[in-house]
């Protein structure tokens, strides 16, 4: 079957299943183009919760599909590539978080949404890179456990008076971003505005104009008069921005590539719609306890 034939058949099966396709901004261009909604983790969570369709097909990594199920338990959440995991999410587990909580009994836990469902169930509030600072500022108390991304936690800690106990985890692609690559690209595009993600190492922040999550990058470009931008996050975001703002120029700040975000294909999406699987299903107790934490993420901040 041709590529156009696959896309046409996806549209037919999507209508049959009363399905909506959600895709993260790091997904391959062909997946972004076929999706009904493309966004960051916060935007996708809100879209999953408010979707009218009975079926949500999620193109991203597993914790994102789990979050959709947590927020929309009565809907069927399809995840076409179950092997698409997240090493950052995998670096923390519930028993380890409980141990840290016992060490700091006065601290509430703010958990980055890039985490497993059973760990979400043990946290007070989740956050995304877009609203991490607002969530930390908005929760009760002056002491916070922040997990699992140390770079995001450090970025938040620089902007709040609250005491943060930060888990030592990291997103591999972002944490391995090369500062020399960014310097080289800046020398080639000296007029460009540099936007980097808070999961990148602090030296990247110091060289940038703004430190923003992916949703924040879109809003910044929309308001900016600049014509060129260097983007320091997963390379799929360059395509997303180029699609939204065809009158601007975008360039990746070196090689920031997530292999787990690139395994979804149109063929897998079509098969998932036909088979109505794989389906994301969590233990009811975990899902219900995680719901309060994830709900706070969608309610606090923008």
C-alpha positions in Angstrom: 0.0 0.0 0.0 1.3 3.5 -0.8 1.9 6.1 1.8 -1.1 8.1 0.7 -3.2 4.9 0.8 -2.2 4.2 4.4 -3.1 7.8 5.4 -6.5 7.5 3.7 -7.2 4.2 5.4 -6.3 5.7 8.8 -8.9 8.4 8.2 -11.5 5.8 7.4 -10.7 3.7 10.5 -10.5 6.7 12.7 -14.1 7.6 11.7 -15.2 4.0 12.3 -13.7 3.9 15.7 -14.7 7.4 16.7 -11.1 8.0 17.5 -8.9 11.1 17.9 -5.1 10.9 17.2 -2.9 12.9 19.7 0.8 13.3 19.0 3.7 14.9 20.9 5.8 17.6 19.2 8.8 15.2 19.2 7.0 12.7 16.9 8.2 12.2 13.3 6.8 14.7 10.7 4.5 12.2 9.1 2.9 11.5 12.5 2.6 15.1 13.4 0.9 15.7 10.0 -1.7 13.0 10.5 -2.6 13.8 14.1 -5.7 15.7 15.1 -3.8 17.5 17.8 -0.1 18.0 18.3 1.3 19.5 21.6 3.4 19.2 24.7 2.6 16.9 27.6 0.4 19.5 29.4 -1.6 20.3 26.2 -2.0 16.6 25.3 -3.2 15.8 28.9 -5.8 18.5 28.7 -6.9 17.4 25.2 -7.2 13.8 26.4 -9.4 14.8 29.3 -11.7 16.9 27.2 -11.9 14.8 24.0 -15.4 13.9 22.8 -14.2 10.8 21.0 -14.5 7.4 22.6 -11.0 6.3 21.5 -7.7 8.1 22.0 -4.8 6.9 19.9 -1.6 8.3 21.5 1.6 8.8 19.5 4.3 9.5 22.0 6.0 7.4 24.8 4.3 5.2 27.3 4.0 7.6 30.3 2.0 10.0 28.0 -0.5 7.3 27.1 -0.8 6.3 30.7 -1.5 9.9 31.6 -4.3 10.0 29.0 -5.8 6.9 30.6 -5.5 8.4 34.1 -7.4 11.5 33.0 -9.9 9.7 30.7 -10.5 6.3 32.2 -13.8 5.7 30.4 -12.2 6.1 27.0 -10.2 3.5 25.2 -6.5 4.6 25.0 -4.6 3.0 22.2 -0.8 3.0 22.2 0.4 1.7 18.8 4.0 1.1 19.9 4.2 -0.3 23.4 8.0 -0.5 23.3 8.2 3.3 23.2 9.4 3.9 26.7 11.2 6.8 28.4 14.6 6.3 30.2 13.9 9.3 32.4 10.6 7.8 33.6 12.3 4.5 34.2 14.9 6.0 36.5 12.5 6.3 39.4 10.2 3.8 41.1 7.6 4.1 43.9 9.7 2.4 46.7 12.6 4.8 46.1 10.3 7.8 46.1 8.8 6.6 49.4 12.2 6.3 50.9 13.0 9.9 49.9 9.7 11.1 51.3 10.5 9.4 54.7 13.7 11.3 54.8 11.9 14.6 54.2 8.5 14.2 55.9 7.6 17.9 55.7 8.1 18.1 51.9 5.3 17.6 49.4 6.3 15.8 46.2 6.1 17.5 42.8 6.6 14.9 40.1 7.6 15.6 36.5 5.0 14.0 34.3 7.8 12.0 32.7 7.3 9.2 35.3 5.5 5.9 35.8 1.9 5.8 36.9 2.6 4.1 40.2 5.1 6.9 41.1 2.5 9.5 40.2 0.2 7.8 42.7 2.6 8.6 45.5 3.0 12.3 44.6 1.1 15.4 45.6 1.2 17.1 42.2 2.6 16.4 38.8 4.0 19.1 36.5 5.3 19.5 33.0 8.3 21.7 31.9 5.7 24.3 31.0 4.3 24.7 34.5 6.9 23.2 36.8 7.7 26.5 38.4 4.0 27.5 38.8 3.2 24.1 40.4 6.1 24.4 42.9 5.2 27.9 43.8 1.5 27.0 44.1 1.6 24.0 46.4 1.5 24.4 50.2 4.7 24.5 52.3 8.2 25.7 51.8 9.9 22.3 51.2 9.5 20.2 48.0 10.7 16.9 46.7 11.2 17.3 43.0 11.7 14.3 40.7 12.9 12.8 38.5 14.7 15.3 36.2 17.6 17.0 38.0 18.0 19.7 35.3 14.4 20.8 35.4 14.5 20.7 39.2 17.6 22.8 39.3 16.0 25.3 36.9 13.0 25.6 39.1 15.1 25.9 42.3 16.9 28.9 40.8 13.6 30.8 40.7 11.9 30.0 44.0 12.8 30.4 47.7 11.4 27.0 48.5 13.8 24.3 49.4 14.0 21.5 46.8 15.2 18.0 47.3 16.0 17.0 43.7 16.1 13.4 42.4 19.2 12.7 40.4 17.7 11.6 37.1 18.0 13.0 33.6 16.6 12.8 30.1 19.5 11.3 28.1 19.0 13.2 24.8 18.6 16.5 26.5 21.2 16.0 29.2 23.8 15.1 26.6 23.2 18.3 24.5 26.6 19.6 23.4 27.4 23.2 24.3 30.1 23.3 21.6 27.4 22.5 19.0 25.3 25.4 20.2 28.3 27.8 20.2 29.1 26.7 16.6 25.5 27.2 15.4 25.3 30.5 17.2 28.4 31.7 15.3 26.8 30.7 12.0 23.4 32.4 12.9 24.5 35.3 15.1 21.1 37.1 14.6 19.1 34.1 15.9 17.2 33.9 19.2 18.2 30.8 21.2 15.5 28.9 23.0 16.5 25.8 25.0 14.6 23.3 27.1 15.1 23.2 30.9 16.0 19.5 30.6 19.2 20.5 28.9 22.3 21.2 31.2 22.6 24.6 32.9 25.5 25.8 30.6 23.0 25.6 27.7 20.7 27.9 29.7 23.4 30.4 30.2 24.0 30.7 26.5 20.3 31.0 25.6 17.9 33.9 25.4 15.0 31.9 27.0 14.6 28.6 28.8 11.2 27.2 27.8 9.2 24.0 27.4 7.9 23.2 24.0 4.6 24.9 24.5 6.4 28.0 25.7 8.7 28.0 22.7 5.6 28.2 20.4 4.1 31.0 22.4 7.5 32.9 22.4 8.0 32.6 18.6 4.4 33.7 18.0 5.0 36.9 20.0 8.5 37.6 18.7 9.6 39.8 15.9 12.7 37.7 15.3 13.1 35.8 12.0 15.6 33.1 13.1 15.6 30.7 16.0 18.0 28.1 17.3 16.0 25.4 19.1 17.6 23.5 22.0 15.3 20.5 22.4 14.4 17.3 20.6 14.8 17.8 16.9 11.1 17.0 16.2 10.3 20.5 17.6 12.1 22.1 14.7 9.6 20.6 12.3 6.7 21.5 14.5 7.8 25.2 14.6 8.5 25.3 10.9 5.0 24.0 10.2 3.4 26.6 12.5 5.6 29.5 11.4 6.6 29.0 7.7 7.7 32.6 7.5 10.5 32.0 10.1 13.7 30.0 10.1 14.5 27.3 12.7 17.6 25.2 13.3 18.3 22.6 15.9 20.9 23.4 18.5 23.0 20.3 17.7 22.0 16.6 17.9 19.2 16.1 20.4 17.4 13.0 19.3 15.0 10.7 21.2 14.9 7.3 19.5 11.8 6.3 21.5 9.9 9.2 20.0 10.6 8.1 16.5 9.3 4.5 16.5 5.7 5.3 15.8 4.8 4.8 12.1 1.6 5.2 10.0 1.5 1.4 9.6 1.5 0.9 13.4 -1.2 3.6 13.8 -3.4 1.8 11.1 -2.9 -1.6 12.7 -3.8 -0.2 16.1 -7.0 1.3 14.9 -7.9 -1.9 13.1 -7.1 -4.2 16.0 -8.2 -1.8 18.7 -5.0 -2.4 20.5 -2.6 -2.4 22.3 -4.8 -0.8 25.0 -3.3 1.1 27.9 -4.8 -0.2 31.1 -3.7 0.6 34.7 -4.5 -1.0 38.0 -7.6 0.8 39.2 -6.1 1.8 42.6 -3.0 3.2 41.0 -5.0 5.1 38.4 -7.4 6.6 41.0 -4.6 7.7 43.3 -2.6 9.1 40.4 -5.6 11.1 39.2 -5.4 13.6 42.0 -1.8 14.3 41.2 -2.2 14.6 37.5 -5.3 16.7 37.9 -3.4 19.3 39.8 -0.9 19.5 36.9 -3.7 20.4 34.5 -5.3 22.9 36.9 -2.2 24.9 38.0 -0.6 27.3 35.7 -0.8 27.6 31.9 
